[in-house]
Amino acid sequence: MNATTTALVTGANKGLGHETVRRLGELGWQVFLGARDADRGKQAAAELVEQGLNVEFVQLDVTSITSIAAAVDTIGDRATHLDVLINNAGISGGFADPDQTQAADLRPVFETNVFAPVQLTHAFLPLLRAADQPRIVMVSSGMGSLAITSDPNRLESTLPNLPYTSSKSALNMITSQYARALPNIQINAVDPGYTATDFNGNAGHQTLTEGTDVIVGFATIGPDGPTGGYFDRHGPIPW
């Protein structure tokens, strides 16, 4: 049995990622705080270490295969396994009207929100498979739900957008496919909800704790927990 529970959270120097690292660290886990910006990442990790948490900074540009490979080596040197991979890093790409959006506007968003989780998952499979109960949490959004964005009673239906919404829909399908192909790893997509972060100019009505409830919840599920699902903090949500 693996004694220490380990986790990697990407895009974790602030916002939902940082709060997730803090909460998992408070459980006594060994948590790797992944961030592209070394200065901000080191500072964020240092603040949590000062609180007595077992947190380590890992430099990680999720759009760089070289950076991902280096992160695998770094974590592999520090731990024999990885229990939980949380693909949290994401960008919005802005919210231009669809009729003003070109294909080039989608590419950087898909690089970070779609291609990066695939590359990260692939790269960390050996360390995940070395864990007793590996889990992957894909941080998606209600804006990736066809049902929710088509519901006139939901806020998500009032925000027409091509890059971000389609990238999260793609991530949802990737989650579903992975879950079927990798039955020994619990893989779920989660919607944090409208949380006050820099991502939305702190306009969200949820606190960081509320926003990370579903992320932490699925990072900590037991072996009898679900896989291949799509959830928010209240339960399953429609694809």
C-alpha positions as CSV (number, residue, x, y, z in Angstrom):
1,M,0.0,0.0,0.0
2,N,1.1,3.6,-0.7
3,A,1.4,5.4,2.5
4,T,1.4,9.1,1.4
5,T,-1.4,10.4,-0.8
6,T,0.1,12.5,-3.6
7,A,-1.6,15.0,-6.0
8,L,-0.6,17.3,-8.8
9,V,-2.8,20.4,-9.4
10,T,-2.1,22.4,-12.6
11,G,-2.6,26.1,-12.9
12,A,-2.4,26.3,-9.1
13,N,-0.6,29.6,-8.2
14,K,-4.0,31.3,-7.7
15,G,-7.7,30.9,-7.7
16,L,-9.4,27.5,-7.8
17,G,-6.1,25.7,-8.3
18,H,-4.4,27.3,-5.3
19,E,-7.4,26.7,-3.0
20,T,-7.5,23.1,-4.1
21,V,-3.8,22.7,-3.2
22,R,-4.5,24.3,0.2
23,R,-7.4,22.0,1.0
24,L,-5.7,18.8,-0.1
25,G,-2.6,19.9,1.8
26,E,-4.7,20.3,4.9
27,L,-5.7,16.6,4.6
28,G,-2.0,15.7,5.1
29,W,-1.4,15.0,1.4
30,Q,1.8,15.6,-0.5
31,V,0.7,18.2,-3.1
32,F,2.6,19.4,-6.1
33,L,1.6,22.9,-7.1
34,G,2.0,23.2,-10.8
35,A,2.4,26.7,-12.3
36,R,3.9,28.2,-15.5
37,D,5.2,31.3,-13.8
38,A,8.1,30.2,-11.5
39,D,8.1,33.3,-9.3
40,R,4.4,33.2,-8.7
41,G,4.4,29.5,-8.2
42,K,7.2,29.5,-5.7
43,Q,5.6,32.3,-3.8
44,A,2.3,30.5,-3.7
45,A,3.9,27.2,-2.5
46,A,6.0,29.0,0.1
47,E,2.9,30.6,1.6
48,L,1.3,27.2,2.0
49,V,4.5,25.6,3.4
50,E,4.5,28.4,6.0
51,Q,1.1,27.1,7.1
52,G,2.7,23.7,7.7
53,L,1.4,22.0,4.5
54,N,3.4,19.5,2.5
55,V,3.3,21.5,-0.8
56,E,6.0,21.7,-3.4
57,F,6.2,23.9,-6.5
58,V,6.6,22.3,-9.9
59,Q,7.3,24.5,-12.9
60,L,4.8,23.4,-15.5
61,D,3.7,25.0,-18.7
62,V,0.9,22.7,-19.7
63,T,1.2,23.7,-23.4
64,S,4.8,22.5,-23.5
65,I,5.6,18.8,-24.0
66,T,9.2,19.5,-22.8
67,S,7.8,21.2,-19.6
68,I,5.4,18.3,-19.0
69,A,8.2,15.8,-19.3
70,A,10.3,17.7,-16.9
71,A,7.5,17.8,-14.4
72,V,7.0,14.0,-14.7
73,D,10.7,13.6,-13.9
74,T,10.6,16.0,-11.0
75,I,7.5,14.4,-9.4
76,G,8.9,10.9,-10.1
77,D,12.1,11.9,-8.2
78,R,10.0,13.0,-5.2
79,A,7.3,10.3,-5.1
80,T,6.9,6.7,-6.1
81,H,3.4,7.3,-7.5
82,L,0.7,9.9,-8.2
83,D,-2.7,9.3,-6.6
84,V,-4.5,12.3,-8.1
85,L,-4.0,14.4,-11.2
86,I,-6.1,17.5,-11.3
87,N,-6.2,19.1,-14.8
88,N,-7.2,22.6,-13.6
89,A,-5.2,24.9,-15.8
90,G,-7.4,26.7,-18.3
91,I,-8.0,30.0,-20.2
92,S,-11.1,31.7,-21.4
93,G,-9.8,33.1,-24.7
94,G,-12.0,36.1,-24.2
95,F,-15.7,36.4,-25.0
96,A,-16.0,37.9,-28.5
97,D,-19.3,37.4,-30.3
98,P,-19.4,34.3,-32.4
99,D,-19.8,36.2,-35.6
100,Q,-16.5,38.0,-34.8
101,T,-14.6,34.9,-33.9
102,Q,-12.2,33.2,-36.3
103,A,-10.5,29.8,-36.1
104,A,-7.3,31.3,-34.9
105,D,-9.2,32.5,-31.7
106,L,-9.9,28.8,-30.8
107,R,-6.4,27.4,-31.2
108,P,-4.8,28.8,-28.0
109,V,-7.8,27.9,-26.0
110,F,-7.8,24.3,-27.2
111,E,-4.1,24.1,-26.6
112,T,-4.6,24.8,-22.9
113,N,-8.1,23.4,-22.2
114,V,-8.1,20.3,-24.4
115,F,-4.7,19.3,-25.8
116,A,-2.9,19.9,-22.5
117,P,-5.1,17.6,-20.3
118,V,-4.6,14.9,-22.9
119,Q,-0.8,15.3,-22.9
120,L,-0.7,15.5,-19.1
121,T,-2.8,12.5,-18.7
122,H,-0.7,10.5,-21.1
123,A,2.6,11.6,-19.5
124,F,1.5,10.8,-16.0
125,L,-0.1,7.4,-16.6
126,P,2.9,5.5,-15.3
127,L,2.9,7.3,-12.0
128,L,-0.9,7.1,-11.8
129,R,-0.8,3.4,-12.5
130,A,1.7,3.0,-9.6
131,A,-1.0,4.3,-7.2
132,D,-3.4,2.0,-5.3
133,Q,-6.4,4.0,-6.4
134,P,-5.6,6.6,-9.1
135,R,-8.0,9.4,-9.9
136,I,-8.1,12.1,-12.5
137,V,-10.2,15.2,-12.1
138,M,-10.9,17.2,-15.3
139,V,-11.9,20.8,-14.3
140,S,-14.6,21.5,-16.9
141,S,-17.5,24.0,-16.8
142,G,-21.2,24.2,-17.0
143,M,-20.5,26.2,-20.2
144,G,-19.4,23.0,-21.8
145,S,-22.8,21.4,-21.3
146,L,-25.0,21.3,-24.4
147,A,-28.1,20.9,-22.1
148,I,-27.2,23.7,-19.7
149,T,-26.2,26.3,-22.4
150,S,-29.5,25.5,-24.2
151,D,-31.6,26.2,-21.1
152,P,-32.9,29.8,-21.2
153,N,-33.2,29.7,-17.4
154,R,-29.5,29.2,-17.0
155,L,-26.9,32.0,-17.0
156,E,-24.7,29.9,-19.2
157,S,-27.2,30.3,-22.1
158,T,-26.8,34.1,-22.1
159,L,-23.1,34.0,-22.8
160,P,-22.6,32.9,-26.5
161,N,-19.0,32.0,-27.1
162,L,-17.1,29.6,-29.4
163,P,-13.6,29.0,-28.0
164,Y,-14.2,28.3,-24.3
165,T,-17.6,26.5,-24.5
166,S,-16.5,24.2,-27.3
167,S,-13.2,23.5,-25.5
168,K,-15.0,22.3,-22.4
169,S,-17.4,20.2,-24.4
170,A,-14.4,18.6,-26.0
171,L,-12.9,18.0,-22.5
172,N,-16.1,16.4,-21.4
173,M,-16.0,13.9,-24.3
174,I,-12.3,13.2,-23.6
175,T,-13.2,12.5,-20.0
176,S,-15.9,10.0,-21.0
177,Q,-13.6,8.3,-23.5
178,Y,-10.7,8.0,-21.0
179,A,-13.1,6.6,-18.3
180,R,-14.1,3.7,-20.6
181,A,-10.6,3.1,-21.9
182,L,-8.9,3.2,-18.4
183,P,-11.3,1.3,-16.1
184,N,-8.6,1.1,-13.4
185,I,-8.5,4.9,-13.0
186,Q,-11.4,7.0,-11.8
187,I,-11.8,9.9,-14.2
188,N,-14.5,12.5,-13.8
189,A,-15.3,16.0,-15.2
190,V,-16.4,18.7,-12.7
191,D,-18.0,22.1,-13.0
192,P,-16.8,24.4,-10.1
193,G,-19.7,26.8,-10.8
194,Y,-19.7,30.6,-11.0
195,T,-16.9,31.3,-8.5
196,A,-15.3,34.7,-7.8
197,T,-11.8,34.5,-9.4
198,D,-9.6,36.5,-11.6
199,F,-11.0,34.4,-14.4
200,N,-14.3,36.3,-14.3
201,G,-13.1,39.5,-12.7
202,N,-14.3,38.2,-9.4
203,A,-17.9,38.5,-10.5
204,G,-18.8,35.0,-9.5
205,H,-21.3,34.5,-6.6
206,Q,-19.5,31.5,-5.1
207,T,-16.6,31.6,-2.7
208,L,-13.3,29.7,-3.5
209,T,-14.3,27.1,-1.0
210,E,-17.6,26.5,-2.7
211,G,-16.0,26.5,-6.1
212,T,-13.4,23.8,-5.0
213,D,-16.0,21.6,-3.2
214,V,-16.5,19.5,-6.3
215,I,-12.8,19.3,-7.2
216,V,-11.8,18.3,-3.7
217,G,-14.8,15.9,-3.5
218,F,-13.7,14.0,-6.6
219,A,-10.0,14.1,-5.7
220,T,-10.9,12.3,-2.5
221,I,-13.6,9.8,-3.7
222,G,-13.3,6.2,-2.4
223,P,-12.7,3.2,-4.6
224,D,-16.4,2.7,-4.9
225,G,-16.9,6.2,-6.3
226,P,-18.0,7.0,-9.8
227,T,-16.0,7.3,-13.0
228,G,-16.9,8.8,-16.4
229,G,-19.3,11.3,-14.9
230,Y,-20.0,15.1,-15.0
231,F,-20.7,16.8,-11.7
232,D,-21.0,20.1,-9.9
233,R,-21.0,20.5,-6.1
234,H,-24.7,19.5,-5.9
235,G,-24.4,16.2,-7.9
236,P,-24.6,15.0,-11.5
237,I,-25.2,17.5,-14.3
238,P,-26.4,16.9,-17.9
239,W,-23.9,16.6,-20.7
